[in-house]
Amino acid sequence: MPEPFVTTVIGSMPKPPWLYRQAPLDAKESDHHGGGTDWLLSGQELTDAQNDAVRLAVYDQETAGVRIVSDGEQRRKSYLTYVTSRLSGFDYETLAEKWIRDGRRLAQVGRCIGPVEWLGPMVTPDLAFLLTQTTSPVKVTLPGPMTVVDSTYDAYYGDERAFAMAVAAALNREARALDALGPAVIQFDEPAFSRYPEKVAEWGIDALNRCSQDLIAQSAVHVCYSYAMPGVPRPIKNSYPQILAELERSQIDQIALEFQAPQLDPALLELCPSKTVLFGCIDNANPAVEDSQQIALRLLAAAEHHDPEKIQAAPDCGLTTLTQASARAKLSALFRGAQTARDQLTGDTGHGYHHHEHHEH
């Protein structure tokens, strides 16, 4: 049986300052074409440095008690364009201006100018490297189809659903190439879901099912409210009730949700009883480190509304905006909180990793 409250991550980890110049998050550019930020090295030196950064990200996760690790997305300027710019059909030379995330902000985005197709491995070499650096189970992330549609300008399909399904088919080719290497989890990042619950019902779930088709690995979807940005409102739209009911009928195995920053009610978990939930206990925008006892209480509260063996302890979102020291401290608090919660649930005070079977009396 899986143990309750296994610790994991969403995907990204901070990049070392010797690798990357992190510009302040800018509403217009931010995560859509990696503007304003740059690698401090180039060529083979950059590749070697990124390999070292991955080793460091893995070490930082494992020593903080993370059980299912990622490569920290150390090679990606943007979780999105790292993938979309490698698909056919996208132009990142001539950008378009577009209101994204339900009018939350005006962004400079790439344009879709032809059929979207998979041209060959994109993230697969990164996963192959990660697997040589750890014996832990690993997860790998891809942007989800609705978020790709929202984050680009469609000058070709003229129909959101058609565009999304083409993106989903291409992403599924990559997901199956990744799957062949044996990751534990393949996750699709869908921050756009929280902004468009109606579209999630109309075509978002269909597109998600299409990209996760025929996978052996656990499939996951990450839904959050996007990164906090200076001067940009971050409305917490009350969309989780609608989205979770839709996700419950999807074929996705795991749902990664933001609960800490917006302090959402764990009772929401009753809407997706069949899914494994990555329960957000760490705020990725606030550098202050969470209290592990509070994390334990949040996890135990979640366990009142969901099978604890289907709850994993995770951050709300990627940790890329934090410093390395802050990310490490937060993940360590997450692990200790999860351990405390697990001990209380199973009546185990020995901090063992053995699982106690629950006997019906």
KELOPA-363098 format. One line per 5 residues: their letters; for each residue z, y, x of N, C-alpha, C. Coordinates in steps of 0.1 Angstrom, whole numbers, plus 5000, padded with zeros to 4 digits. Atoms other than C-alpha are relative to their C-alpha. Example, Ala and Ser with C-alpha at 12.3 -4.5 7.8 and 13.67 -1.06 7.14 Angstrom:
<pts>
AS> 5000:4988:5009:5078:4955:5123:5000:5012:5009  5000:4989:4991:5071:4989:5137:5008:5011:4992
</pts>
This chain:
<pts>
MPEPF> 5000:4988:5008:5000:5000:5000:5000:5013:5009  4999:4987:4993:4994:5036:5012:5014:5006:4999  4987:4994:5001:5025:5054:5020:4999:5014:4993  5001:4987:5006:5034:5086:5001:4999:5011:5010  5000:4987:4992:5027:5121:5016:4995:4998:5014
VTTVI> 5006:5000:4987:5005:5111:5045:4995:5014:5003  5004:4986:4997:4998:5143:5064:4985:5000:5005  5014:4998:4996:4962:5155:5069:4997:5015:5001  5004:4986:4999:4942:5187:5074:4988:5002:4991  5012:4997:5008:4914:5204:5054:4988:4999:5009
GSMPK> 5012:5001:4991:4891:5207:5084:5001:5009:5013  5001:4991:4989:4891:5238:5106:5014:5002:5007  4988:4996:4992:4916:5246:5134:4996:5013:5008  5003:4988:4992:4919:5279:5154:4992:4996:5012  5008:5002:4987:4894:5282:5183:5008:5006:5011
PPWLY> 4993:4994:4989:4909:5288:5217:4994:5014:5004  5006:4987:4997:4905:5325:5228:4991:5000:5012  5009:5001:4988:4887:5313:5260:4986:4995:4996  5012:5006:5005:4860:5298:5238:4992:5010:4991  5006:4993:5011:4853:5323:5211:5007:5013:4998
RQAPL> 4994:4987:5004:4858:5360:5202:5000:5001:4985  4998:5000:5015:4872:5360:5167:5000:5015:4995  5001:4987:5006:4861:5392:5149:5009:5000:4988  4993:5000:5013:4882:5404:5120:4991:4996:4989  5008:5005:5011:4870:5388:5088:4994:5012:4993
DAKES> 5007:4989:5007:4844:5412:5073:4994:4995:4987  5004:5005:5014:4836:5410:5036:4985:4998:5000  5014:5001:5001:4799:5415:5042:4994:4988:5008  5006:5011:4991:4793:5390:5070:5009:4987:4999  4991:5011:5001:4823:5367:5072:4994:4986:5003
DHHGG> 5004:5013:4997:4814:5331:5068:4986:4996:4997  5013:5003:5005:4778:5333:5058:4989:5000:5011  5009:5002:4989:4759:5338:5090:5006:5002:5014  4993:5000:4987:4786:5340:5117:4998:5013:5007  5002:4987:4994:4780:5377:5123:5014:5005:5006
GTDWL> 4988:4993:4995:4805:5397:5144:5009:4991:5009  4992:5009:4992:4818:5367:5163:4991:4993:5010  5009:5006:4991:4805:5351:5194:5007:4990:5010  4995:5009:4989:4809:5323:5219:5001:5007:5013  4998:4993:4987:4821:5334:5253:4993:4993:5011
LSGQE> 5007:5007:4990:4800:5308:5271:4986:4996:4994  5012:5004:5005:4765:5294:5268:4995:4988:5007  5006:5012:4994:4743:5264:5276:5010:4988:5002  4991:5012:4998:4760:5233:5291:5014:5004:5001  4986:4996:4999:4791:5253:5298:5007:5001:4986
LTDAQ> 4995:4999:5014:4795:5260:5261:5002:4986:4994  4998:5014:5005:4790:5223:5252:5012:4994:5006  4988:5005:4994:4816:5213:5277:5013:5006:4995  4988:4993:5005:4840:5239:5265:5003:4996:4986  4998:5005:5014:4835:5229:5229:5006:4986:5000
NDAVR> 4995:5014:4999:4842:5193:5239:5015:5001:5003  4986:4998:4997:4875:5205:5255:5008:5005:4988  4994:4994:5012:4883:5226:5224:5003:4989:4990  4998:5011:5010:4879:5195:5202:5012:4991:5005  4989:5008:4995:4902:5175:5225:5013:5007:4997
LAVYD> 4988:4993:5002:4928:5202:5222:5004:5000:4985  4998:5000:5014:4924:5204:5184:5006:4987:4996  4995:5014:5003:4929:5166:5182:5014:4999:5005  4987:5001:4994:4959:5168:5205:5010:5008:4991  4991:4992:5008:4975:5196:5185:5003:4994:4987
QETAG> 4998:5006:5013:4970:5178:5152:5009:4987:5002  4993:5013:4998:4983:5144:5165:5015:5003:5004  4986:4997:4995:5014:5159:5183:5008:5006:4989  4993:4994:5011:5022:5178:5151:5002:4990:4989  4998:5011:5010:5022:5145:5131:4989:4998:4990
VRIVS> 5011:5002:5009:4989:5148:5114:4994:4986:5002  5004:5014:4999:4978:5113:5105:4984:4998:4999  5015:5001:5002:4941:5118:5094:4995:5014:5006  5003:4988:4992:4926:5143:5119:4985:5004:4998  5014:4995:5000:4894:5164:5121:4997:5005:5015
DGEQR> 5003:4994:4987:4876:5179:5151:5003:5015:5001  4996:4986:5001:4889:5213:5140:4988:5009:4999  5012:4992:5001:4853:5224:5135:4998:5010:5011  5000:4992:4988:4854:5237:5170:4986:5005:5004  5014:4996:4996:4815:5239:5173:4994:5009:4989
RKSYL> 5006:4993:5011:4810:5258:5141:5005:5015:4999  4997:4986:5003:4808:5296:5138:5004:5001:4985  4998:4999:5014:4807:5291:5101:4998:4986:4994  5000:5014:5006:4815:5259:5081:4987:4998:4992  5012:5001:5009:4784:5267:5060:4987:5000:5008
TYVTS> 5013:4998:4993:4756:5280:5082:4998:4990:5011  5001:5010:4989:4763:5254:5109:4991:4988:4994  5007:5010:5007:4748:5230:5083:4987:5005:4994  5012:4995:5007:4724:5251:5062:4989:5004:5010  5010:4996:4991:4706:5265:5092:4993:4989:5007
RLSGF> 5007:5011:4995:4697:5230:5103:4992:4992:4990  5009:5006:5010:4681:5220:5070:4987:5008:4999  5013:4993:5002:4645:5228:5062:5002:5009:4988  5000:4992:5012:4639:5256:5037:5008:5012:5001  4992:4988:4999:4664:5282:5049:4995:5009:5011
DYETL> 5003:4990:4991:4656:5314:5066:5012:5009:5003  4988:4991:4996:4684:5332:5086:4995:5011:5009  5005:4988:4992:4661:5357:5103:5000:5012:4991  5000:4989:5009:4655:5379:5073:5011:4997:4989  4989:5002:5009:4688:5381:5053:4998:5007:4987
AEKWI> 5000:4993:5013:4692:5391:5017:5014:5004:4997  4987:4995:5005:4721:5410:5001:5003:4994:4987  4998:5007:5013:4738:5391:4973:5015:5001:4997  4986:5001:5004:4770:5393:4953:5004:4985:4999  4996:5014:5000:4788:5360:4958:5014:4998:4995
RDGRR> 4987:5004:5004:4819:5341:4946:5004:5008:4987  4998:4994:5013:4816:5355:4910:5002:5015:5002  4999:4986:4998:4811:5391:4922:5012:5005:5009  4988:4996:4992:4841:5390:4946:4996:5009:5011  5005:4991:4989:4820:5405:4974:4985:5000:5002
LAQVG> 5014:4999:4997:4786:5416:4985:4998:4995:5014  5001:5006:4987:4774:5395:5014:4985:5000:5005  5013:5002:4994:4744:5393:5038:4998:4985:5001  5001:5014:5000:4731:5358:5032:4986:4995:5004  5013:5006:4997:4703:5335:5044:4992:4997:4987
RCIGP> 5008:5001:5012:4674:5329:5020:4994:4985:5000  5007:5013:5002:4660:5296:5006:4985:5004:4997  5014:4996:5002:4622:5300:5010:4990:4988:4999  5008:5012:5001:4610:5264:5007:5008:4988:4996  4992:5011:5004:4620:5229:4998:5011:4996:5010
VEWLG> 4988:5003:4991:4655:5220:5012:4999:4985:5003  5001:5014:4996:4652:5188:5032:5008:4997:5012  4992:5005:4989:4673:5168:5057:4990:4997:5011  5010:5002:4989:4655:5170:5091:5005:4990:5010  4994:5009:4990:4679:5147:5110:5014:5004:5002
PMVTP> 4986:4998:4999:4715:5145:5121:5004:5014:5004  4995:4987:4998:4735:5177:5120:5014:5000:5006  4986:5001:4997:4772:5170:5122:5003:4986:5007  4998:5014:4995:4767:5133:5132:5004:4999:5015  4996:5000:4986:4768:5139:5170:5015:5005:5002
DLAFL> 4986:4994:4999:4801:5159:5165:5010:4989:4997  4991:5011:5004:4816:5129:5147:5001:4989:5010  5001:5010:4990:4804:5105:5173:5009:5004:5012  4991:4995:4989:4822:5126:5200:5015:4999:4996  4986:5000:5005:4854:5129:5179:5005:4986:5000
LTQTT> 4995:5014:5001:4856:5091:5175:5003:4995:5014  4997:5004:4987:4857:5088:5213:5013:5006:5005  4989:4993:4995:4887:5111:5215:5013:4997:4992  4988:5003:5008:4912:5095:5190:4999:4986:4995  4999:5012:5007:4924:5063:5175:5004:5002:4986
SPVKV> 4995:4996:5014:4936:5081:5144:4988:4999:4990  5011:4998:5009:4915:5079:5112:4996:5014:5000  5006:4986:5000:4892:5109:5110:4993:5004:4988  5008:4995:5011:4877:5131:5084:4989:5010:5006  5010:4991:4996:4845:5151:5087:4995:5008:4987
TLPGP> 5003:4991:5011:4834:5181:5065:4986:5004:4999  5013:4994:5002:4802:5194:5050:5002:5010:4989  4999:4991:5011:4796:5224:5027:4995:4993:4988  5004:5006:5012:4793:5214:4991:4988:5007:4994  5012:4994:5005:4761:5221:4971:5002:5013:4992
MTVVD> 4998:4988:5008:4775:5247:4947:5003:5012:5009  4997:4989:4991:4789:5267:4976:4988:5004:5008  5012:4996:4993:4756:5265:4995:4991:5008:4991  5008:4992:5009:4738:5278:4964:5005:5014:4998  4994:4987:5002:4763:5306:4959:4999:5009:5013
STYDA> 4999:4993:4988:4762:5315:4996:4986:5003:5006  5014:4997:4996:4724:5318:4999:4992:5006:4989  5009:4993:5010:4696:5337:4982:4989:4990:4996  5011:5009:5004:4672:5315:4962:4987:5007:4998  5014:4994:5002:4636:5327:4967:4990:4989:4998
YYGDE> 5009:5011:5002:4621:5293:4960:5001:4992:4987  4998:5009:5011:4636:5271:4933:4999:5007:4986  5000:4993:5013:4642:5297:4906:5009:4993:4990  4991:5007:5010:4668:5274:4890:5012:4994:5008  4989:5003:4992:4703:5269:4902:5003:4985:5001
RAFAM> 4998:5014:5000:4706:5233:4892:4990:4992:5009  5011:5006:4992:4673:5223:4908:5003:5002:5015  4997:4996:4986:4683:5241:4940:5012:4991:5005  4988:5008:4996:4718:5224:4940:4997:4985:5002  5002:5015:4999:4704:5189:4934:4991:4997:5013
AVAAA> 5008:5002:4988:4679:5194:4963:5009:5001:5013  4990:4999:4989:4708:5205:4986:5008:4988:5000  4991:5012:5001:4729:5176:4974:4993:4988:5006  5008:5011:4995:4701:5151:4982:5000:5000:5015  5001:4998:4986:4698:5165:5017:5014:4997:5006
LNREA> 4987:5002:4995:4736:5165:5022:5004:4985:5000  4998:5014:5001:4737:5129:5010:4994:4992:5012  5006:5007:4989:4713:5119:5038:5009:5002:5012  4991:4998:4989:4737:5135:5063:5013:4992:4999  4987:5007:5002:4768:5120:5047:4998:4985:5002
RALDA> 5003:5014:4997:4752:5085:5049:4999:4997:5015  5001:5002:4985:4744:5090:5086:5014:5001:5006  4986:4999:4996:4780:5101:5091:5008:4987:4997  4993:5012:5005:4793:5071:5071:4998:4988:5009  5004:5011:4991:4775:5047:5094:5009:4999:5012
LGPAV> 4991:5000:4988:4799:5058:5122:5014:4996:4997  4986:5005:5004:4830:5049:5102:5011:5010:4999  4988:4991:5002:4850:5080:5094:5008:4995:4988  4992:5004:5011:4879:5075:5070:4996:5009:4987  5002:4990:5011:4870:5106:5049:4988:5008:5003
IQFDE> 5011:4990:4999:4838:5126:5043:5003:5010:4988  4996:4990:5009:4847:5159:5026:4989:5011:4998  5010:4990:5003:4825:5184:5008:5008:5013:4996  4992:4988:5002:4839:5220:5008:4993:5008:4989  5005:4993:5012:4835:5237:4974:5009:5011:4995
PAFSR> 4992:4989:5005:4854:5270:4973:4994:5007:4988  5006:4994:5012:4828:5282:4948:5004:4994:4987  4996:5006:5013:4841:5257:4922:5010:5008:4993  4989:4993:5007:4872:5278:4916:4995:5013:4993  5005:4988:5006:4850:5308:4907:4991:4998:4988
YPEKV> 5010:5003:5011:4826:5291:4883:5003:4987:4993  4997:5013:5007:4843:5265:4862:4990:4995:4990  5011:5004:5010:4815:5266:4836:4989:4993:5007  5011:5006:4992:4789:5258:4863:5005:4986:5005  4994:5013:4995:4812:5230:4876:4997:4989:4989
AEWGI> 5002:5009:5011:4809:5214:4841:4985:4998:4998  5015:5001:5002:4771:5221:4838:4993:4992:5010  5008:5007:4990:4758:5209:4871:5008:4997:5013  4993:5001:4988:4785:5211:4898:5005:4986:5003  4996:5014:4999:4799:5176:4892:4988:4991:5003
DALNR> 5012:5008:4998:4764:5161:4890:4996:5001:5015  5005:4998:4986:4755:5177:4924:5010:4993:5010  4990:5006:4992:4788:5165:4939:4999:4985:5001  5003:5014:5001:4782:5130:4927:4988:4996:5008  5013:5003:4993:4747:5131:4942:5003:5000:5015
CSQDL> 4998:5000:4985:4759:5141:4977:5010:4990:5005  4990:5010:4996:4787:5115:4977:4995:4986:4997  5006:5013:5005:4764:5086:4965:5000:4990:5012  5001:5012:4991:4766:5052:4983:5008:5002:5013  4992:4999:4988:4794:5061:5008:5011:4989:5000
IAQSA> 4989:5010:4998:4818:5035:5022:5013:5008:5002  4989:4992:4997:4842:5062:5035:5006:5006:4986  4994:4992:5012:4866:5080:5010:4992:5013:4999  5007:4987:5001:4847:5109:4996:5011:5010:4995  4990:4990:5003:4867:5142:4992:4992:5013:4996
VHVCY> 5005:4987:5002:4861:5176:4977:5011:5010:5002  4990:4990:4998:4880:5207:4988:4997:5012:4991  5001:4989:5009:4885:5234:4962:5011:5010:5003  4990:4990:4998:4902:5267:4971:4995:5013:4995  5004:4987:5005:4900:5304:4964:4994:5009:5011
SYAMP> 5007:4993:4988:4882:5313:4997:5010:5007:5009  4991:4993:4990:4897:5330:5028:5004:5014:4995  4996:4987:5003:4918:5360:5023:4994:5010:5010  5006:4991:4991:4901:5391:5037:5006:5014:4998  4994:4987:5001:4914:5426:5044:4992:5008:4990
GVPRP> 5007:4991:5009:4905:5450:5016:4992:4993:4989  5008:5007:5010:4889:5423:4994:5009:4993:4990  4990:5007:5009:4907:5412:4962:4997:4985:5000  5002:5015:5000:4913:5375:4960:5006:4995:4987  4994:5004:5013:4918:5369:4923:5002:4985:4999
IKNSY> 4997:5014:5002:4934:5336:4915:4996:4997:4986  5006:5002:5013:4912:5327:4886:5007:4987:4994  4993:5012:5005:4930:5302:4863:4990:4989:4996  5011:5009:5003:4902:5277:4867:5004:4985:5003  4996:5014:4996:4921:5246:4881:5001:4991:4988
PQILA> 4999:5009:5011:4929:5232:4846:4986:4995:4996  5014:5004:5004:4891:5232:4837:4994:4991:5011  5006:5007:4989:4880:5220:4872:5005:4986:5002  4994:5013:4998:4905:5192:4875:4996:4990:4990  5005:5009:5011:4895:5178:4841:4986:4995:5003
ELERS> 5014:5004:4996:4859:5178:4853:5000:4990:5012  5000:5009:4988:4867:5163:4887:5006:4986:4997  4994:5013:5004:4887:5135:4871:4989:4990:4996  5011:5008:5004:4854:5122:4857:4989:4998:5011  5009:5001:4989:4836:5125:4890:5002:4987:5008
QIDQI> 4998:5012:4992:4831:5097:4915:5007:5002:5013  4993:4996:4988:4849:5116:4942:5014:4993:5001  4988:5007:4998:4879:5098:4956:5012:5009:5002  4989:4991:4996:4900:5127:4969:4997:5014:4996  5002:4986:5003:4906:5163:4958:5010:5008:5008
ALEFQ> 4991:4992:4991:4920:5188:4983:5002:5014:4993  4997:4988:5008:4937:5217:4964:5010:5009:5006  4991:4989:4996:4954:5250:4972:5011:5002:4991  4988:4998:5009:4989:5251:4958:5010:5010:5005  4989:4992:4994:5010:5270:4983:4999:5015:4998
APQLD> 5001:4985:5000:4996:5306:4985:5001:5005:4985  4999:4994:5014:4990:5310:4947:5012:4994:4992  4988:5006:5006:5022:5289:4939:4996:4994:4986  5004:5006:5012:5004:5269:4913:5010:4989:4995  4991:5010:5006:5023:5245:4890:4995:4986:5003
PALLE> 5004:5014:4997:5023:5209:4903:4996:4991:4987  5004:5008:5012:5020:5197:4866:4985:5000:4998  5015:5000:5000:4983:5205:4870:4995:4986:5004  5004:5013:4995:4981:5171:4888:4999:4990:4989  5001:5010:5011:4985:5153:4854:4985:5000:4995
LCPSK> 5014:5000:5005:4948:5163:4848:4991:4991:5008  5008:5008:4992:4935:5141:4876:5007:4988:5005  4991:5011:4996:4956:5109:4876:4994:4990:5009  5007:5011:4992:4930:5086:4892:4997:5004:5014  5004:4995:4987:4924:5108:4922:5011:5001:5011
TVLFG> 4991:4997:4989:4941:5110:4956:4999:5015:5002  4999:4986:4999:4953:5146:4959:5005:5005:5013  4995:4993:4987:4956:5166:4992:5006:5012:4995  4992:4989:5007:4984:5189:4980:5002:5011:5010  4998:4989:4991:4983:5223:4997:5014:5005:5001
CIDNA> 4986:4995:4998:5017:5231:5012:5001:5011:5010  5000:4990:4989:5007:5255:5040:4990:5011:4996  5008:4988:5003:4994:5290:5034:4992:5004:5013  5009:4998:4988:4964:5296:5058:4998:5015:5003  5002:4986:4998:4965:5334:5054:5012:5007:5006
NPAVE> 4988:4994:4996:5001:5341:5062:5005:4993:5012  4996:5006:4988:5012:5335:5098:5014:4994:5000  4987:5005:5001:5048:5329:5088:5001:4985:4998  5000:5014:5001:5057:5293:5092:5009:4996:4988  4993:5005:5012:5068:5275:5060:5012:4992:5004
DSQQI> 4988:5008:4998:5102:5259:5057:4998:4986:4996  5003:5014:5002:5100:5221:5060:5008:4995:4987  4993:5004:5012:5127:5217:5033:4993:5004:4987  5007:4995:5012:5107:5238:5009:4987:4992:4998  5012:5009:5001:5076:5217:5017:5004:4987:4993
ALRLL> 4995:5012:5006:5096:5186:5009:5002:5001:4985  4998:4998:5015:5107:5200:4975:4987:5002:4992  5013:4999:5007:5071:5210:4966:4994:4986:4999  5006:5013:5000:5059:5175:4975:5007:4991:4989  4992:5008:5010:5087:5159:4954:4997:5004:4986
AAAEH> 5003:4995:5013:5079:5182:4925:4986:4995:4996  5014:5005:5003:5042:5171:4928:5001:4985:4996  4998:5015:5002:5054:5134:4928:5005:4998:4986  4996:5002:5014:5069:5140:4893:4988:5000:4991  5012:4999:5008:5034:5145:4880:4988:4992:5004
HDPEK> 5011:5008:4994:5013:5122:4901:5006:4988:5008  4995:5011:4992:5016:5088:4918:5001:5005:5015  4998:4995:4986:5032:5097:4952:4991:4994:5011  5008:5006:4990:5011:5072:4970:4985:5005:5000  5013:4993:5001:4981:5092:4959:5001:5015:5003
IQAAP> 4998:4986:4996:4995:5125:4972:5000:5000:5015  5000:4997:4985:4987:5136:5008:5005:5014:5002  4995:4986:4997:5004:5166:5024:4990:5007:5009  5011:4994:4993:4979:5191:5036:5002:5016:5000  5001:4986:5001:4973:5228:5043:4992:5004:4987
DCGLT> 5008:4995:5012:4958:5249:5014:4985:5000:5004  5013:4997:4996:4927:5255:5034:4998:4997:5015  5002:5001:4986:4912:5255:5069:5009:5010:5007  4990:4992:4993:4935:5270:5096:4993:5009:5010  5007:4993:4990:4908:5288:5116:5004:5014:5002
TLTQA> 4996:4986:4999:4921:5323:5108:5014:5002:5007  4987:4998:4994:4955:5316:5124:4999:4999:5015  4999:5002:4986:4966:5316:5160:5002:4985:5002  4997:5014:4998:4968:5282:5177:5015:4997:4999  4986:5002:5001:5006:5286:5180:5005:4999:4986
SARAK> 4996:5000:5015:5010:5294:5143:4995:4987:4993  5006:5012:5006:4987:5265:5133:5008:4988:5004  4992:5011:4996:5007:5241:5154:5013:4999:4993  4987:5000:5006:5040:5252:5141:5000:4997:4985  5001:5002:5014:5028:5251:5105:4997:4985:4997
LSALF> 5003:5015:5002:5014:5215:5109:5012:4992:5003  4987:5007:4996:5047:5204:5125:5010:5001:4988  4991:4998:5012:5066:5219:5095:4995:4991:4988  5006:5008:5010:5042:5201:5072:5004:4985:5001  4997:5014:4997:5048:5167:5089:5015:4998:4997
RGAQT> 4986:5002:5002:5086:5172:5088:5004:5000:4985  4997:5000:5014:5086:5182:5052:4995:4988:4993  5005:5012:5006:5064:5152:5043:5010:4988:5003  4991:5011:4996:5088:5129:5062:5013:5001:4992  4988:4998:5008:5118:5144:5044:4998:4995:4986
ARDQL> 5004:5004:5014:5101:5139:5010:4999:4985:4999  5002:5014:5001:5091:5104:5018:5013:4992:5001  4986:5006:4999:5127:5095:5029:5007:5001:4987  4993:4998:5013:5141:5109:4997:4995:4991:4989  5007:5008:5010:5116:5091:4976:5003:4985:5001
TGDTG> 4998:5014:4997:5121:5057:4993:5014:4996:5003  4986:5003:4997:5158:5060:5000:5001:4996:5015  4999:5004:4986:5150:5055:5037:5005:5011:5009  4995:4990:4991:5170:5074:5062:4997:4998:5014  5002:5004:4986:5158:5057:5093:4987:5006:5005
HGYHH> 5012:4993:4995:5126:5078:5095:4990:4989:5005  5010:5010:4996:5106:5045:5098:4987:5003:4993  5013:4999:5007:5070:5043:5089:4997:4988:4991  5002:5011:5009:5074:5011:5070:5001:5005:4986  5000:4996:5014:5068:5013:5033:5010:4992:4992
HEHHE> 4991:5008:5008:5095:5003:5009:4993:4997:4987  5005:5003:5013:5082:4984:4979:5010:5004:4989  4991:4996:5011:5095:4997:4946:5002:4988:4991  4997:5012:5008:5112:4968:4928:5004:5005:4986  4995:4997:5014:5115:4970:4890:5013:4993:4998
H> 4987:5006:5003:5151:4964:4880:5000:4997:4985
</pts>
